[in-house]
Every structure is written in C-alpha cells, then in structure tokens.
Amino acid sequence: MGGLSLPHLIILALVVLILFGRGRISEMMGDFGKGIKSFKQGMNEEADRPVTPPPAQIQQTPPPVTPPVTPVAPQAPVQQPGDHQQGPQA
C-alpha cells in the first residue's frame, strides 16, 4: 500500500513523456546538468582561491582629552581662630 511498483513507474514515465515530449525532457535534463556543472565549478574556484588577509587598517590614536578649564574667582582669605590681625589703630 502506498508504494510505487514497477508498473506504476512505467505508467508515470509514459504520462510525463506524453505531456512534455521527448525533446522538452532532454532539454530540461541538459539545463539541469549545466546547472550542476556550473555549481561544481563555482565551488572549486572558491576552494582554489588563496586566502588573503584583509588589508591592514591604520589605527589612529585619538588626541588626549583635556578637561575644560573653568575660571576660579578669587576668594577672600579665611581667618583661622588663632590668627589675629592688627587693624588700624586710632
């Protein structure tokens, strides 16, 4: 059940031959063979091609980053508890 026996395959081949004709089938098989041949050539060319490393890229070092300089406002001197200044004497 469900398997194709020899008589089934012969009938199937005759139907395909009648539908497509002998010339069309041989043309399709020729195209199929050319496709396989082209595929094999492409695979062989890929395997025969020497492996070359990619060109070296020039590595540039970025310029050093300097933090922005913010102006500092002058501050009045802070007096410590032990510092006594002599003020103008009157």
C-alpha positions in Angstrom: 0.0 0.0 0.0 1.3 3.4 -0.9 4.4 2.2 -2.6 5.1 2.6 -6.3 5.7 -0.7 -8.1 7.4 -1.1 -11.5 4.1 -0.9 -13.5 3.2 2.3 -11.7 6.6 3.9 -12.5 6.3 2.9 -16.2 2.8 4.4 -16.5 4.1 7.6 -14.8 7.0 7.8 -17.1 4.7 7.4 -20.2 2.4 10.2 -18.9 5.3 12.5 -18.4 6.7 11.7 -21.8 3.4 12.4 -23.4 2.8 15.7 -21.6 6.3 17.1 -22.2 7.6 15.3 -25.2 11.0 13.8 -25.7 12.7 17.0 -26.8 11.4 19.0 -23.9 12.6 16.4 -21.3 16.1 16.1 -22.8 16.3 20.0 -22.9 15.3 20.1 -19.2 17.8 17.5 -18.3 20.5 19.3 -20.3 19.8 22.5 -18.4 19.8 20.6 -15.1 23.2 19.1 -16.0 24.6 22.5 -16.9 23.4 24.0 -13.6 25.1 21.2 -11.7 28.3 21.7 -13.7 28.3 25.4 -13.1 27.7 24.9 -9.4 30.7 22.5 -9.1 32.9 24.9 -11.0 31.9 27.7 -8.6 32.7 25.5 -5.6 36.1 24.5 -7.0 37.0 28.2 -7.8 36.1 29.2 -4.2 38.3 26.3 -2.8 41.2 27.1 -5.1 41.3 30.8 -4.4 44.1 31.7 -2.0 43.1 33.2 1.3 44.4 36.7 1.6 44.1 38.6 4.8 42.2 41.8 4.6 44.3 45.0 4.2 45.7 46.3 7.5 43.8 49.3 8.7 45.7 52.3 10.0 45.0 52.7 13.7 44.8 56.3 14.8 45.1 57.3 18.4 42.7 60.0 19.4 44.2 63.2 20.7 44.4 63.3 24.5 41.3 64.7 26.2 42.0 67.7 28.4 39.3 68.7 30.8 37.9 72.2 30.2 39.4 74.9 32.4 36.9 76.8 34.4 38.0 80.2 35.8 38.1 80.3 39.6 37.0 83.6 41.3 39.5 84.9 43.9 38.3 84.3 47.4 38.9 86.3 50.5 41.4 84.7 52.8 39.8 82.7 55.5 40.9 83.6 59.0 41.7 80.9 61.4 40.7 81.2 65.1 44.4 81.7 66.1 45.1 84.4 63.5 44.7 87.9 64.8 45.3 90.8 62.5 46.2 94.1 63.7 43.8 96.6 62.4 44.5 100.3 62.1 45.0 101.8 65.5 43.4 105.1 66.2 
